[in-house]
Amino acid sequence: MSAATLNTLDVCNMALGFIGTRTIGDLDEGSVEAIQCSLYWNRARRAVLCDYPRGHPWSFALQRKTLVTASTNITTEYRDWKYCYQWPDDALRICAVHGVGRERVDRSVPFLVRNIRTTSNNTTTATQVIFCDLENAQAEYIIDIQEGDACDPLFYQLLIRKLACYLAVPLLKNNQNKVQEIEQLYDVAFQKANEQAIRGPVTWEVARRAVLCEYPKDHPWPFALKRIPLTPVTQPPEKYAGDWKFCYQWPEDALRVCAVHAPGVGREGRVVPYAVRNIEHEVYYGSSEQVILCDVENVQAECIVDVVDEQVHDPLFTQLVTYKLACLSANAVPDNGENAAQAENIYNAALQRANDRVVQENLKGVARRAVLCEYPKDHPWPFSLRYIKLEPELARDRILLAKHGIIYGGGWGYCYKWPKEALQIRSVHATIEREEGSVPFVTRNIFGESHLGSTKQIILCDVPDAWAECIVDVVDEEVHDPLFTQLVTYKMACYSTAQANDNGESATRAEALYNAALQKATDRVIQNDLHEDLRRMDEERRYADATDDWLMSRT
């Protein structure tokens, strides 16, 4: 939408047209209509400039200026504020107060506007001042505009209707219904302006951020996840303290907080309960902010952040953003409900497909890990075997566990942490050479004070510097055995049909297929082992025969 140029005469005549009276050729012509237009013109213009959505001022009327310090003797009534500034001469309304040199995207500091009355020589003077706690502050404020200045077309429309509201009372004294009708027209236009300002311009950026936040709550886009240490709030409002011990600032670049983690390394660390609150100071302007409350110190938040680089976007994400942009664009057009509903249906269908894909990927991961662990115990999949050096458990954790009566038990000499990547431990060895045989070991689940809300596995044995032969998860399907892929498919079917509402028939059939395939896999391993034994026996027999022939030749 292109900008408009403010033309006083045009606005006045269109306002007069709204109320059905004759138009004017000049504001100074002396007619009743011209007199009323001259009387209300400034009031209507300034009202629309100041009234339009408080949180979204007219950009064409915004001014930024460094504030001038007011005389110190007027601050005595407001001792809680550190600084007092003069009201800018050209300001209609103060929108925000910032530090010098800061961009508008930075958070405004709290401020208070007051009329201070002073008496001198029996004369009382009212002075408007601005209080805040920031030195060398700048104010962002609305200024008045004049004939010929560029403005928003929406502002033009609202100004016409606002002026018509003012003119209707004196010019339509005997037509109260018409006056109410004009006031309603202004209210409707103002409401639409409010909605548009709150929604903001329909852009790719708005759609992108919406999809980042809406896509499956429990499975956020991996490319948009970021781990951010939280900054404590030094003096949180008491009314939000409650039972929470710690209060943290909302991360500046976070769109959504997915989880809060206790101190530690790795995303696998324990998640702690938390709450998000909007803290609004009841008296001050520009002080609305979000905080995060929890009971753990030095926490980190796992957040969704905006990712502009389209190179790292998931193709499904790009498709969803396109559909979301269509929804926002259709909703922004008046009387376009049919197209808006159609766009919403397309977006919701795509979002459902995205949800289903996540569910399937998670289900496939669960099934894959199950097959890796269930497949013949004595003959694991070769592609999933790893030989890992075990890490000793810390002594301080032993002490904490002992306080809870939890001991490692059985007189085991050494305790090791469970390898992070291990699904299952097959054997434990005393040396780096696994062929030298395994040693006895046991695994335990422990619950300790240092790991609240988490189950932690340990490995117990009697050898120092132990190694473990582990089964690990292997995502790369190119190295999978074809029989393994078939078993994972059957296992997924077992999980999917377990919820079917058919008295368990589907689940039973799926389990039968899986068990039959698992039996085939077991038989294949047994046959392979049998063939290997026969081959070895045949080699030994051939070697023995060759040895006998050699001995016979020597005699």
C-alpha positions in Angstrom: 0.0 0.0 0.0 1.5 3.3 -1.1 1.8 6.3 1.2 -0.7 9.1 1.1 -0.1 12.9 1.4 -2.1 14.7 4.0 -4.5 17.2 2.3 -6.6 19.1 4.8 -9.3 20.2 2.3 -9.8 16.7 0.9 -10.1 15.2 4.4 -12.6 17.8 5.5 -14.8 17.4 2.3 -14.8 13.6 2.6 -15.8 13.9 6.3 -18.6 16.2 5.3 -19.6 13.7 2.7 -19.9 11.1 5.4 -22.5 13.1 7.3 -24.3 14.2 4.1 -23.8 18.0 4.2 -22.4 20.3 1.5 -18.7 20.5 0.9 -16.4 23.5 1.2 -13.9 25.2 -1.1 -11.7 26.7 1.6 -11.4 26.6 5.4 -11.5 30.4 5.5 -14.7 30.8 3.4 -16.8 31.6 6.5 -19.6 28.9 6.0 -20.9 26.9 9.0 -19.2 23.7 7.6 -15.8 25.5 7.2 -16.0 27.0 10.7 -16.7 23.6 12.2 -13.9 21.9 10.1 -11.4 24.6 11.3 -12.6 24.1 14.9 -12.2 20.3 14.9 -9.4 19.7 12.4 -6.4 19.8 14.8 -8.3 17.9 17.5 -9.3 15.0 15.2 -5.8 14.7 13.6 -4.0 14.6 17.0 -6.6 12.2 18.4 -6.0 9.6 15.6 -2.2 10.1 16.0 -2.3 9.3 19.7 -5.2 6.8 19.9 -4.0 4.3 17.3 -2.8 1.0 18.9 -0.7 1.9 21.9 1.8 -0.9 21.2 2.0 -0.1 17.5 2.4 3.7 16.9 2.3 5.2 13.4 5.8 4.8 12.0 5.5 8.0 9.9 4.9 10.1 13.0 7.7 8.6 15.2 10.5 10.8 16.4 13.6 9.8 18.4 15.3 12.5 20.6 17.7 12.6 23.6 15.9 13.9 26.6 16.9 17.0 28.5 17.3 16.7 32.3 14.7 18.7 34.3 15.4 20.8 37.3 16.1 18.5 40.3 13.8 20.2 42.8 10.7 18.7 41.2 11.8 15.1 41.9 11.3 15.1 45.6 7.8 13.6 45.4 9.2 10.7 43.3 12.2 9.6 45.2 12.1 6.1 43.8 13.1 7.4 40.3 16.7 8.2 39.6 16.3 10.7 36.8 13.8 13.3 35.7 13.6 14.7 32.1 11.7 17.5 30.4 8.8 16.7 28.1 9.9 17.2 24.4 8.3 20.3 23.0 7.0 18.5 19.8 5.8 15.3 21.5 2.1 14.3 21.5 2.7 11.0 23.3 5.7 9.1 24.6 5.9 5.6 23.3 9.1 4.3 24.7 12.3 5.3 26.6 15.7 3.8 25.5 19.3 4.2 26.2 21.4 6.4 23.9 22.6 4.6 20.8 20.3 1.6 21.2 18.2 0.4 18.4 14.4 0.4 18.6 14.4 -3.4 18.8 15.9 -3.2 22.3 13.6 -3.4 25.2 12.2 -0.1 26.5 12.9 0.8 30.1 10.0 1.5 32.6 9.1 5.2 32.7 6.4 7.4 34.3 4.8 10.6 33.0 3.6 13.2 35.5 2.3 16.8 35.6 4.3 18.5 38.4 2.8 21.7 39.8 5.1 24.4 41.1 4.1 27.7 42.7 6.1 30.9 42.4 4.9 34.5 43.2 1.4 33.1 43.8 1.3 31.6 40.3 0.9 27.8 39.9 2.5 26.3 36.8 2.0 22.7 35.6 5.1 21.1 34.0 5.0 17.7 32.3 8.1 15.5 33.0 9.3 12.0 32.4 10.7 9.8 35.2 13.0 6.8 34.6 16.1 5.0 36.0 18.2 5.4 32.9 20.9 8.1 32.5 21.2 10.0 29.1 17.9 8.5 28.0 16.2 8.9 24.6 12.5 9.0 24.0 10.6 7.6 21.1 7.4 9.6 20.7 4.6 10.6 18.4 4.9 14.1 16.7 2.1 16.1 15.0 2.0 16.1 11.2 0.9 18.9 8.9 -0.5 19.6 5.5 1.6 17.9 2.8 3.3 15.3 5.1 3.3 11.7 4.0 1.1 9.3 6.0 -0.4 5.8 6.0 -3.6 5.4 3.9 -5.1 3.7 6.9 -4.4 6.8 9.0 -6.1 8.9 6.2 -9.2 6.7 6.4 -9.4 6.9 10.2 -8.8 10.7 10.2 -11.8 11.2 7.8 -14.1 9.2 10.1 -12.8 10.8 13.3 -13.4 14.2 11.9 -16.9 13.1 10.7 -17.6 12.0 14.3 -16.7 15.5 15.6 -18.6 17.3 12.9 -21.8 15.2 13.1 -22.8 16.6 16.5 -23.0 20.3 15.6 -24.1 19.8 12.0 -26.7 17.1 12.5 -28.3 18.3 15.7 -31.7 16.7 14.9 -30.4 13.4 13.5 -29.0 11.4 16.4 -29.2 8.1 14.5 -26.9 9.4 11.8 -24.4 10.6 14.5 -24.4 7.1 16.1 -24.0 5.5 12.6 -20.8 7.6 11.9 -19.4 6.8 15.3 -19.9 3.1 14.7 -18.1 3.4 11.3 -15.1 4.9 13.1 -15.2 2.2 15.8 -15.2 -0.6 13.1 -12.3 1.0 11.2 -10.4 1.5 14.4 -10.9 -2.1 15.4 -9.6 -3.3 12.1 -6.6 -1.1 12.4 -6.0 -2.5 15.9 -6.1 -6.1 14.5 -3.8 -5.2 11.6 -1.3 -3.5 13.9 -1.3 -6.4 16.4 -1.0 -9.0 13.6 1.6 -6.9 11.8 2.4 -6.9 8.1 1.8 -10.3 6.4 5.3 -11.4 5.5 7.4 -14.5 5.0 9.1 -13.7 8.3 5.8 -13.7 10.2 4.8 -17.0 8.6 8.2 -18.6 9.3 8.1 -17.7 13.0 4.6 -19.0 13.3 5.5 -22.4 11.8 8.6 -22.6 14.0 6.4 -22.3 17.1 3.4 -24.3 16.0 5.1 -27.4 14.5 4.8 -30.5 16.8 5.2 -29.2 20.4 7.1 -32.3 21.6 9.2 -32.5 18.4 10.5 -29.1 17.4 12.5 -28.5 14.2 16.1 -29.6 15.0 17.6 -26.8 12.9 15.9 -24.2 15.1 16.9 -25.6 18.5 19.4 -23.7 20.6 20.7 -24.2 24.1 21.0 -20.9 26.0 22.2 -20.3 29.6 19.6 -18.2 31.4 20.4 -14.9 33.1 19.0 -14.4 36.7 16.6 -11.6 37.5 18.2 -9.8 40.4 15.0 -8.5 42.0 11.9 -10.4 40.7 8.5 -9.1 41.8 7.4 -10.8 45.0 3.9 -11.6 43.7 5.5 -14.0 41.1 8.0 -15.6 43.6 5.5 -18.1 45.1 7.3 -21.4 45.8 9.8 -20.9 42.9 13.4 -20.3 44.1 14.9 -18.7 41.0 13.7 -16.2 38.4 15.5 -15.8 35.0 15.2 -13.4 32.1 13.6 -14.6 28.9 16.4 -15.2 26.3 16.4 -12.4 23.8 16.5 -14.5 20.6 14.0 -17.2 21.9 10.7 -17.6 20.1 9.6 -20.4 22.4 11.1 -22.3 25.4 10.8 -26.1 24.9 12.6 -27.2 28.1 14.8 -26.1 31.0 17.8 -28.2 31.9 19.9 -28.5 35.1 23.6 -27.7 34.8 25.6 -30.3 32.9 26.7 -31.2 29.5 24.7 -32.8 26.7 21.1 -32.4 25.8 20.4 -35.7 27.7 20.7 -33.9 31.0 17.6 -33.9 33.3 14.7 -31.6 32.5 13.4 -29.5 35.4 9.9 -28.1 36.0 9.5 -24.4 35.1 6.9 -21.8 34.5 6.7 -18.7 32.2 5.1 -15.5 33.4 4.4 -12.1 32.0 5.5 -9.5 34.6 3.7 -6.2 34.1 4.5 -3.3 36.4 1.1 -1.8 37.2 2.2 1.9 37.2 5.0 2.2 34.7 5.0 2.4 30.9 7.0 0.1 28.6 7.8 -2.5 31.3 6.0 -5.7 30.1 8.4 -8.6 30.1 8.5 -12.4 30.3 10.5 -14.4 32.9 11.2 -18.1 33.6 10.7 -19.5 37.1 12.2 -22.7 38.3 13.9 -24.3 41.4 17.4 -24.9 40.0 20.3 -22.5 39.8 22.4 -21.9 36.7 20.0 -23.6 34.3 19.9 -23.6 30.6 16.9 -23.3 28.3 16.4 -25.3 25.1 14.7 -22.7 22.9 13.3 -22.4 19.4 15.0 -19.5 17.7 14.4 -17.8 14.3 16.5 -19.3 11.5 16.7 -17.0 8.5 19.1 -19.2 6.4 16.9 -21.2 4.0 19.8 -23.5 3.2 19.3 -25.3 6.5 15.5 -25.5 6.4 13.7 -28.8 6.1 11.8 -29.0 2.8 8.6 -29.8 4.7 9.2 -26.6 6.8 9.4 -24.5 3.7 6.2 -25.9 2.4 4.4 -25.2 5.7 5.7 -21.6 5.7 4.2 -21.1 2.2 0.8 -22.4 3.3 1.0 -20.3 6.5 1.7 -17.2 4.5 -1.3 -18.0 2.3 -3.5 -18.3 5.5 -2.3 -15.0 6.9 -2.7 -13.2 3.5 -6.3 -14.5 3.1 -7.2 -13.5 6.6 -5.9 -10.0 6.1 -8.3 -9.4 3.2 -11.8 -8.3 4.4 -14.8 -10.5 3.4 -12.5 -13.2 2.1 -13.6 -15.9 4.6 -14.0 -18.6 2.0 -10.4 -18.3 0.7 -9.2 -18.0 4.3 -10.9 -21.2 5.4 -9.6 -23.1 2.3 -6.0 -21.9 3.1 -6.4 -22.9 6.7 -7.5 -26.4 5.6 -4.5 -26.8 3.3 -2.2 -25.7 6.1 -3.7 -27.9 8.7 -3.5 -30.9 6.4 0.2 -30.2 5.8 0.8 -29.7 9.5 -0.9 -33.1 10.2 1.4 -34.7 7.6 4.4 -33.2 9.4 3.0 -34.5 12.7 2.6 -38.0 11.2 6.1 -37.9 9.8 7.5 -37.1 13.2 5.5 -39.8 14.9 6.6 -42.3 12.2 10.2 -41.3 12.5 10.1 -41.7 16.3 8.2 -45.0 16.0 10.8 -46.2 13.6 13.6 -45.3 16.0 11.9 -47.1 18.8 11.4 -50.2 16.6 15.0 -50.1 15.3 16.4 -50.0 18.9 14.0 -52.8 20.0 15.2 -55.1 17.2 18.8 -54.3 17.8 18.4 -55.4 21.4 16.0 -58.4 20.9 17.7 -60.1 17.9 19.4 -63.4 19.0 21.2 -62.5 22.2 24.3 -64.6 21.5 24.5 -63.3 17.9 24.1 -59.5 17.7 24.0 -57.6 14.5 27.7 -57.1 13.5 27.0 -53.5 12.2 25.8 -52.4 15.7 28.7 -53.7 17.8 31.1 -51.2 19.4 34.0 -51.7 21.8 34.0 -48.8 24.3 36.4 -47.9 27.1 34.3 -47.5 30.3 34.5 -44.3 32.4 34.7 -44.7 36.2 31.9 -43.4 38.3 32.8 -40.4 40.5 33.5 -41.0 44.1 31.2 -38.1 45.2 28.3 -39.9 43.5 29.1 -43.0 45.5 29.0 -40.9 48.7 25.6 -39.4 47.8 24.1 -42.7 47.0 25.4 -44.2 50.2 23.5 -41.5 52.1 20.3 -42.9 50.6 21.2 -46.5 51.6 22.1 -47.4 48.0 25.3 -49.4 47.7 26.9 -51.0 44.7 26.5 -54.3 46.4 28.1 -57.7 46.3 31.6 -56.5 47.0 32.2 -55.4 43.5 35.5 -53.6 43.2 34.8 -51.1 40.4 31.9 -49.1 39.3 31.6 -47.6 35.8 29.2 -45.2 34.1 26.9 -46.5 31.4 28.2 -45.5 27.9 25.9 -42.8 26.5 25.6 -44.5 23.1 25.1 -48.0 24.4 21.7 -49.7 24.1 22.9 -53.0 25.7 26.1 -54.3 27.2 27.0 -57.7 25.9 30.3 -58.3 27.7 33.0 -56.6 29.8 36.7 -57.2 29.2 39.8 -56.5 31.2 41.9 -55.4 28.2 41.5 -53.6 24.9 41.6 -57.1 23.2 38.1 -58.5 23.4 39.3 -61.9 22.2 40.9 -62.5 25.6 37.5 -63.3 27.1 35.0 -61.5 29.2 34.8 -60.9 33.0 31.8 -61.2 35.3 29.7 -58.0 35.5 26.3 -56.7 36.6 24.3 -53.6 35.7 22.2 -51.5 38.2 19.7 -48.6 38.0 20.5 -46.1 40.7 18.7 -43.0 41.9 20.9 -40.3 43.5 20.6 -36.9 45.0 22.8 -35.5 42.3 20.5 -36.8 39.6 17.0 -35.8 40.7 14.2 -37.1 38.6 16.5 -39.4 36.5 17.3 -43.1 36.4 21.0 -43.7 36.0 22.6 -47.0 35.0 26.0 -48.2 36.2 28.2 -51.2 35.4 29.8 -53.2 38.3 32.8 -55.5 37.8 36.1 -56.5 39.5 38.7 -55.2 37.0 40.2 -51.7 36.6 40.3 -49.9 33.2 37.5 -52.1 31.8 36.2 -52.2 28.2 32.6 -53.1 27.2 31.3 -54.7 24.0 28.1 -52.8 23.4 25.1 -52.7 21.0 24.6 -49.1 19.8 22.0 -47.5 17.7 22.8 -47.3 14.0 20.7 -44.8 12.0 22.5 -45.2 8.7 20.2 -47.6 6.7 22.9 -48.2 4.1 24.8 -50.4 6.5 21.7 -52.3 7.7 21.2 -56.0 7.0 18.1 -56.5 4.7 16.7 -59.0 7.3 17.1 -56.3 10.0 15.2 -53.8 7.9 12.4 -56.3 7.5 12.3 -56.9 11.2 12.1 -53.2 12.0 9.1 -52.9 9.6 7.3 -55.7 11.3 8.1 -54.2 14.7 6.6 -50.9 13.7 3.5 -52.7 12.6 3.3 -54.3 16.1 3.5 -50.9 17.7 1.0 -49.3 15.3 -1.6 -52.0 15.6 -1.4 -52.2 19.4 -3.8 -49.3 19.6 -6.2 -50.7 16.9 -9.8 -51.0 18.1 -10.4 -54.5 16.8 -10.1 -56.7 19.9 -6.3 -57.0 19.3 -6.6 -59.0 16.1 -4.4 -56.7 14.1 -1.8 -56.6 16.9 -1.8 -60.4 17.1 -1.3 -60.8 13.4 1.5 -58.2 13.5 3.2 -60.0 16.4 2.9 -63.3 14.6 4.6 -61.9 11.5 7.4 -60.3 13.6 8.0 -63.5 15.7 8.1 -65.6 12.5 10.7 -63.2 10.9 12.7 -63.2 14.2 12.7 -67.0 14.2 13.9 -67.0 10.6 16.7 -64.6 11.6 17.6 -66.9 14.6 17.5 -69.9 12.3 19.8 -68.1 9.8 22.3 -67.4 12.6 22.2 -71.0 13.8 22.6 -72.3 10.2 25.5 -69.9 9.7 27.1 -71.0 12.9 26.5 -74.7 11.9 28.1 -74.1 8.5 31.0 -72.4 10.2 31.5 -75.3 12.5 31.3 -77.8 9.6 33.7 -75.7 7.6 36.1 -75.6 10.6 35.8 -79.4 11.1 36.4 -80.0 7.4 39.5 -77.8 7.5 40.7 -79.6 10.6 40.1 -83.0 8.9 41.9 -81.8 5.7 44.8 -80.6 7.9 44.9 -83.9 9.7 44.9 -85.9 6.5 47.6 -83.7 5.0 49.7 -84.2 8.1 49.2 -88.0 7.9 50.2 -88.0 4.2 53.3 -85.9 5.0 54.3 -88.3 7.9 53.8 -91.3 5.6 55.9 -89.8 2.9 58.8 -89.3 5.5 58.7 -93.0 6.5 
